[in-house]
């Protein structure tokens, strides 16, 4: 049986998700690309611990790196 989550907690989570979405929409395109690259790095690091990576699984190379 799953524990019941109080409605206040659900509302706080929804509010936080809404704020995060607003912040991401307001980001500039270069900031959005940097965020995607960070997520790629995290995925590559995590996936490479579990299995050999495919040739297509690599982090994008950006000019400022």
C-alpha positions, 0 to 999 in steps of 0.5 A, a space after each residue: 500500500 502506498 502512503 498518502 501524500 498530503 495535498 499541501 505537498 502536492 501543491 508545493 511540488 506543482 508550484 515548484 514545477 511551474 516556477 522551474 518551467 517559467 525559469 527555463 522559458 526565460 533562459 537565453 538560447 545559449 544557456 539552454 544549450 549549456 543546460 542540455 550539454 550538462 545533462 548529456 555529460 551526466 547521462 554519458 557518465 552514468 550510462 558508461 558505468 553500466 555499459 559500453 557507450 554507442 558511438 552516437 552517445 557523446 557530449 556535444 563539443 561547444 566553442 567555449 569548452 
